[in-house]
Amino acid sequence: MKKILAILLVLMLAFTLAACRDNTPAQPPAGNGEAQNGGNAEETFHITAAHSHVEALSVHNFFVFFQEEIERLSDGRITMDLFPAGQLGGDRDLTEGVQLGQITMMGANINPHSMFMPDLAVFDIQFIHNDLEQARRVLNDPELVSRVREIYEADGFHFLAFTDSSFRYITANFPIRTPQDLAGLTLRASANNFHVANWEALGANPTPLPIGEVYIALQQGTVDAQDNPIEHNLLFGFHEQQTHFMETNHLYHVNSFIMSPAFYNSLPADLQSAVDEAAANAARRTQELHDRELQENIDYLVASGIVFETFTPAQLEPFSAIARSAWTLVEEAVSEETYRVFMDAVDRSMN
């Protein structure tokens, strides 16, 4: 009898525990950008970050620094996996992935983002900056940054930070010192209507080509010249086929980093602050490293026999005067407010 009572007590206890367990709501499996330990103060979050650039470029460095910073500032409550070099797709795929919440975070040259947000085409205006210091004053102008943030948010993105890869350089096998030197020149251009219009206005013959085809085109003489930042020129070996680099400061190469707003808004306030600080720190560290490497790369190119042609603002003015006719295409493509904010930032940067 005692054994039977003991068995009954065990069974009753088992049924009670089972009932309690069944009444506990199931937790969803942790996925991309989701909280992972319920709703307490120590819940953790995970970032899936991706970009299409090779790891030798400065865009990649931002993600490396951001991962270090966010894991430190969040005390490990935010972790991150990084998929570089197009592992999850190209710039368009990744941008769409962030917009849909399938990817937490991505970064790229700002040009692909203008396919989603036409107002970002203001960054395609060429021959508008005198030098790197002035261009950076424009990029960091508070009113412009605020406007950029609004543009991203309106299309379903959370803006994190800007960096730059300095300016693009025109490269050729002869010096280009005046707009007349561009007349009839077959120049590889990005597949961007504003870039093509700029070179056409200056009398060149722009030929859009994927960057992976440019080396052979230069080697075979299919194109005479091209333009890219220093780090890209070295990475793709264009200096092996060109003897002159023109520091015309014609196109400021801006990189932009964005996050899923659904992920950002799901974070408690302290972790949102951690993300903001991590992005700012990563941008600063990325820029410092890029600038050191930029000078080292220029020194290497000079030692390799590359001739650098530099220009004063007065020498660049004839280029700018002609290129202004292409600015109107950008003005017509973007909102009046964005164009005004950008031009006001340029004006302030000159003072």
C-alpha distance (Angstrom), angle and dihedral (degrees) to the residues before:
residue distance angle dihedral
M1 . . .
K2 3.80 . .
K3 3.81 89.2 .
I4 3.82 91.2 52.2
L5 3.82 91.3 49.9
A6 3.77 90.5 49.0
I7 3.82 91.1 50.7
L8 3.82 90.9 48.9
L9 3.81 90.9 50.8
V10 3.81 91.2 50.9
L11 3.81 91.4 49.2
M12 3.82 92.2 48.7
L13 3.79 90.3 50.4
A14 3.81 91.6 49.2
F15 3.83 92.2 50.5
T16 3.84 90.4 48.7
L17 3.82 92.3 52.3
A18 3.80 91.9 46.5
A19 3.79 91.2 51.6
C20 3.79 91.4 50.7
R21 3.79 90.9 48.8
D22 3.82 92.9 49.9
N23 3.81 91.2 53.0
T24 3.84 92.0 56.8
P25 3.84 109.7 96.9
A26 3.82 114.3 -118.4
Q27 3.80 115.8 -113.1
P28 3.80 116.5 -127.5
P29 3.79 114.2 -115.6
A30 3.78 112.7 -96.4
G31 3.77 110.2 -103.5
N32 3.79 139.2 161.2
G33 3.78 110.8 -27.2
E34 3.81 95.1 -9.1
A35 3.79 132.9 132.5
Q36 3.77 111.7 -103.0
N37 3.81 110.3 -164.5
G38 3.77 107.3 44.3
G39 3.79 122.4 -98.1
N40 3.80 103.1 -50.5
A41 3.79 126.2 118.4
E42 3.79 91.6 -95.8
E43 3.80 97.8 53.1
T44 3.77 113.6 138.8
F45 3.79 131.8 -138.8
H46 3.77 133.9 -157.2
I47 3.80 129.9 -144.5
T48 3.79 124.0 -154.4
A49 3.81 105.2 -159.8
A50 3.79 127.2 -177.1
H51 3.79 143.1 170.8
S52 3.80 137.1 174.9
H53 3.81 98.4 -132.2
V54 3.77 125.5 105.1
E55 3.79 114.3 -107.8
A56 3.81 93.0 -108.2
L57 3.82 92.1 69.9
S58 3.78 125.8 86.8
V59 3.82 94.4 -116.3
H60 3.80 87.1 70.1
N61 3.80 91.4 51.3
F62 3.80 90.7 59.7
F63 3.80 91.0 59.8
V64 3.79 92.9 46.5
F65 3.80 90.7 52.1
F66 3.81 92.8 42.1
Q67 3.79 91.3 53.9
E68 3.80 91.3 51.3
E69 3.80 91.9 46.8
I70 3.80 99.0 45.0
E71 3.79 94.8 47.7
R72 3.81 89.4 49.1
L73 3.80 97.3 44.1
S74 3.80 93.7 44.7
D75 3.81 93.1 46.0
G76 3.79 88.3 -122.9
R77 3.81 95.4 -52.3
I78 3.81 89.2 117.8
T79 3.80 117.1 50.7
M80 3.77 127.7 -179.3
D81 3.79 142.0 -155.3
L82 3.81 117.6 -159.7
F83 3.81 124.7 -152.9
P84 3.83 108.8 -170.4
A85 3.80 134.3 -179.6
G86 3.79 98.2 38.0
Q87 3.80 96.4 -57.9
L88 3.82 89.4 143.9
G89 3.80 96.4 33.2
G90 3.78 142.6 -77.4
D91 3.79 127.8 -52.5
R92 3.80 94.1 -83.2
D93 3.82 92.6 48.9
L94 3.79 92.0 48.4
T95 3.79 93.7 46.8
E96 3.79 90.1 51.7
G97 3.80 89.3 46.1
V98 3.80 91.4 57.0
Q99 3.79 91.1 45.4
L100 3.81 90.6 53.0
G101 3.80 93.4 43.0
Q102 3.81 93.0 -116.1
I103 3.82 91.5 117.1
T104 3.79 122.1 36.0
M105 3.79 100.0 -149.4
M106 3.81 142.7 3.7
G107 3.78 140.1 168.9
A108 3.79 136.8 -160.3
N109 3.75 145.1 144.0
I110 3.80 103.2 -59.5
N111 3.81 93.1 -117.1
P112 3.86 96.4 85.1
H113 3.81 89.5 50.6
S114 3.80 90.4 60.9
M115 3.81 87.6 67.6
F116 3.81 86.5 67.9
M117 3.81 97.9 32.4
P118 3.84 111.1 31.3
D119 3.82 92.5 -168.0
L120 3.81 88.9 71.9
A121 3.81 87.3 70.6
V122 3.81 87.3 90.2
F123 3.80 84.5 85.4
D124 3.83 88.4 62.5
I125 3.82 92.3 67.3
Q126 3.80 107.0 117.4
F127 3.80 133.9 -151.0
I128 3.81 91.7 18.9
H129 3.84 99.8 114.9
N130 3.79 127.3 70.6
D131 3.79 98.6 -158.8
L132 3.81 143.8 -17.2
E133 3.79 95.8 -90.1
Q134 3.80 91.8 55.1
A135 3.83 92.7 44.2
R136 3.80 89.8 53.8
R137 3.80 90.9 51.6
V138 3.80 87.0 57.4
L139 3.80 93.3 47.4
N140 3.81 92.1 50.2
D141 3.80 95.6 43.0
P142 3.85 104.9 131.6
E143 3.80 94.8 -138.3
L144 3.80 92.2 49.5
V145 3.82 92.9 46.5
S146 3.81 89.5 50.2
R147 3.80 90.4 50.9
V148 3.81 91.8 48.2
R149 3.80 89.9 50.9
E150 3.83 89.7 52.7
I151 3.81 91.3 49.8
Y152 3.79 92.3 52.4
E153 3.79 94.4 44.2
A154 3.81 92.3 50.8
D155 3.81 89.1 59.2
G156 3.79 97.8 44.1
F157 3.81 104.2 -90.5
H158 3.79 135.2 115.1
F159 3.80 111.0 -138.5
L160 3.81 115.0 -136.5
A161 3.80 111.3 172.5
F162 3.79 150.7 -36.7
T163 3.78 129.1 -124.8
D164 3.79 129.4 169.3
S165 3.78 139.2 -141.3
S166 3.80 90.7 -149.1
F167 3.81 115.8 -113.8
R168 3.75 131.9 -34.6
Y169 3.80 115.0 -106.5
I170 3.78 124.3 -143.6
T171 3.81 109.0 -129.9
A172 3.80 127.2 -162.8
N173 3.81 141.4 141.4
F174 3.80 92.9 -101.0
P175 3.80 135.4 38.1
I176 3.80 120.0 -82.6
R177 3.80 108.6 -158.9
T178 3.80 105.4 150.6
P179 3.81 136.1 29.6
Q180 3.81 87.7 -105.4
D181 3.81 88.8 65.9
L182 3.80 88.3 64.4
A183 3.81 94.2 56.3
G184 3.81 110.2 124.1
L185 3.81 92.4 -6.8
T186 3.81 113.9 149.6
L187 3.76 102.1 -133.9
R188 3.78 127.4 179.6
A189 3.81 107.5 -123.8
S190 3.76 134.3 -175.2
A191 3.80 114.8 -99.0
N192 3.78 89.4 -102.8
N193 3.80 122.1 121.9
F194 3.80 93.1 -143.1
H195 3.81 92.7 51.1
V196 3.79 91.7 47.7
A197 3.82 91.3 48.8
N198 3.80 90.3 51.4
W199 3.79 93.8 55.3
E200 3.79 92.9 42.8
A201 3.81 89.8 53.4
L202 3.81 88.6 53.7
G203 3.81 91.5 51.7
A204 3.81 98.8 -106.4
N205 3.79 125.9 130.7
P206 3.84 103.1 -121.8
T207 3.80 115.5 -155.1
P208 3.82 116.3 -169.6
L209 3.80 111.5 -140.1
P210 3.81 133.4 163.5
I211 3.78 108.3 -102.5
G212 3.80 91.0 -117.8
E213 3.82 90.3 64.3
V214 3.80 97.4 48.3
Y215 3.82 98.6 85.9
I216 3.81 93.5 57.1
A217 3.81 91.0 42.3
L218 3.81 89.9 55.2
Q219 3.79 91.5 43.8
Q220 3.80 93.1 51.3
G221 3.79 94.6 40.6
T222 3.79 94.2 -116.7
V223 3.80 86.9 132.0
D224 3.81 127.1 24.6
A225 3.78 99.8 -154.8
Q226 3.80 145.5 4.6
D227 3.78 139.6 -173.6
N228 3.81 130.5 -128.8
P229 3.80 140.7 135.5
I230 3.80 116.9 -83.5
E231 3.82 94.2 -105.1
H232 3.82 90.9 54.1
N233 3.80 92.5 46.4
L234 3.78 90.5 55.3
L235 3.79 95.4 41.5
F236 3.80 93.4 53.2
G237 3.80 94.7 37.7
F238 3.80 96.9 -121.2
H239 3.81 89.2 145.7
E240 3.80 86.9 68.1
Q241 3.81 89.7 64.8
Q242 3.82 101.4 34.3
T243 3.80 131.3 60.1
H244 3.82 103.0 -168.9
F245 3.81 130.7 55.5
M246 3.81 116.2 -165.5
E247 3.80 115.3 -152.0
T248 3.80 94.0 -154.2
N249 3.83 95.6 148.0
H250 3.78 86.4 -140.9
L251 3.81 100.7 144.0
Y252 3.78 124.4 27.4
H253 3.82 107.3 -143.6
V254 3.82 104.4 -137.3
N255 3.81 122.7 -173.3
S256 3.79 120.3 -158.9
F257 3.81 130.1 -161.7
I258 3.79 122.7 -157.8
M259 3.80 139.3 179.6
S260 3.78 137.4 -158.2
P261 3.83 107.1 -92.1
A262 3.81 89.4 -148.1
F263 3.80 88.9 61.6
Y264 3.79 95.1 42.1
N265 3.80 92.9 48.0
S266 3.82 91.3 48.8
L267 3.80 90.5 62.6
P268 3.79 122.0 95.0
A269 3.80 114.3 -112.1
D270 3.80 95.2 -98.3
L271 3.81 92.4 54.3
Q272 3.81 92.1 46.0
S273 3.79 86.2 56.4
A274 3.81 89.0 48.4
V275 3.83 90.6 53.6
D276 3.81 91.5 48.8
E277 3.80 92.3 49.2
A278 3.80 93.0 43.9
A279 3.82 90.9 52.3
A280 3.82 92.2 48.4
N281 3.81 92.1 47.7
A282 3.81 92.7 45.6
A283 3.81 91.3 50.1
R284 3.80 91.4 50.5
R285 3.81 93.5 47.2
T286 3.80 91.7 45.3
Q287 3.79 91.9 51.7
E288 3.80 93.3 47.3
L289 3.80 91.4 51.1
H290 3.80 92.7 44.7
D291 3.80 92.4 51.6
R292 3.81 92.4 50.4
E293 3.79 91.1 48.4
L294 3.81 92.0 44.5
Q295 3.79 91.9 60.2
E296 3.80 91.6 43.2
N297 3.81 89.9 50.9
I298 3.80 92.7 48.9
D299 3.82 90.0 49.6
Y300 3.80 89.3 50.6
L301 3.81 92.3 49.8
V302 3.79 92.4 48.6
A303 3.81 90.0 49.7
S304 3.80 87.7 50.3
G305 3.79 91.1 57.3
I306 3.80 101.3 -98.0
V307 3.81 113.0 148.4
F308 3.82 114.7 -139.1
E309 3.78 118.3 -152.2
T310 3.82 112.0 -157.3
F311 3.79 128.6 -168.1
T312 3.78 138.1 -153.4
P313 3.84 119.0 -137.2
A314 3.81 87.6 -103.7
Q315 3.81 91.0 54.6
L316 3.81 90.9 49.4
E317 3.80 94.2 50.2
P318 3.86 95.2 83.1
F319 3.82 89.0 55.0
S320 3.80 91.1 47.5
A321 3.81 93.2 47.6
I322 3.81 91.0 57.2
A323 3.81 95.4 39.5
R324 3.82 90.9 56.6
S325 3.79 88.8 81.2
A326 3.82 87.6 66.3
W327 3.80 91.6 49.1
T328 3.80 89.0 71.4
L329 3.82 89.7 65.2
V330 3.79 89.5 58.9
E331 3.80 91.7 44.6
E332 3.80 89.8 54.5
A333 3.82 92.8 47.4
V334 3.80 99.1 50.8
S335 3.78 132.5 56.4
E336 3.78 118.5 -85.4
E337 3.81 90.6 -120.0
T338 3.81 95.1 53.3
Y339 3.79 92.7 46.8
R340 3.82 90.3 50.0
V341 3.81 93.1 48.2
F342 3.81 91.5 49.6
M343 3.80 94.8 47.3
D344 3.81 91.4 45.9
A345 3.82 88.5 53.0
V346 3.81 89.4 51.6
D347 3.80 90.8 50.0
R348 3.81 92.1 49.6
S349 3.82 90.8 48.7
M350 3.80 90.9 59.2
N351 3.81 93.8 58.1
